[in-house]
């Protein structure tokens, strides 16, 4: 009887070993990939009128601070903000600190490198975020008071900060040499309307993703970037196959234009042969495009 007992133990161990081998040993090797969608987003005239295509501040509500300017230059600058505000969707709010637009009037202000994009005003901190060039900070140095009824010099420099380059039209306020007869052209205002009609949302988007399945275990690499106009909030990445969740992970907020690489290994998958892996960014906040929150990795066919 003892030999039957040992035979039973041996059979149990053999079956257990085979089960472990079946679960752990990578009998199959499957590669997955996806092709990102191409975006043809653009705004007409942006490239020819601005320093960079689709350049704008995060929001139409833009803060500013005027630093120790004489009364006349301060009045000119404030009037320039008011004129652009009245003609467009933009609003300018004066603050004491952490301003988006800094206005100086002292010629002795020290600059680091190429502080201004053009002239005496321009964006000083730009973040590239997919379809947009987002101005995080801009600076204006008012060296001259306007001798015109309208503060043309201040308006000219403000429009530089908003991303506009010089015009070849002598009657346009963006012409390189200032005169009192120059006016703000309709195409400038129209472009501002188009650029700032896009809501100030974040936009989490997959840049790349690839996976390899060895036996029942999945290794996954992906990169995600915030290509929107606002810092993202906390979100979740959900990995699933055939409607069954394989893994969930939390993703901390991403600043504008910043990306993050995610590497996962040894994700257990119940089914032996898998043809598709779905990855979804579960973001409980507004985004410019929710469609790019989901991708499907498909097996690479030989």
Number of C-alpha atoms within 10 A of each C-alpha: 6 7 8 9 10 11 12 12 12 12 12 12 12 12 12 12 12 12 12 11 13 14 17 14 13 15 12 11 13 18 17 20 18 16 12 13 10 6 8 7 10 13 13 12 14 21 14 12 19 21 20 18 18 25 24 24 26 23 19 21 14 18 19 22 18 20 13 12 16 12 9 12 23 20 15 20 26 18 17 22 21 15 15 19 15 11 14 16 16 17 15 17 13 14 14 10 10 11 18 25 28 20 25 21 19 14 9 7 8 8 8 6 6 8 17 20 18 18 14 19 27 27 28 19 14 18 19 16 21 18 17 23 24 27 24 18 21 26 25 25 20 22 14 10 18 20 11 12 8 17 22 26 26 29 25 26 27 25 22 26 27 21 28 26 23 19 15 10 12 15 16 21 24 27 17 16 11 17 17 15 13 17 17 18 13 11 12 18 15 13 19 23 16 14 20 19 12 12 16 18 19 25 27 30 23 22 17 16 22 16 22 17 24 19 21 22 20 20 16 18 14 16 15 20 22 25 31 29 29 22 19 24 16 13 18 15 18 17 20 18 18 12 9 11 13 18 14 15 13 12 18 11 15 22 18 25 23 17 17 15 12 13 11 13 13 12 15 17 20 13 11 16 13 16 14 15 23 18 23 17 23 18 18 10 12 14 22 17 14 14 9 17 18 15 21 18 19 19 18 11 7 3
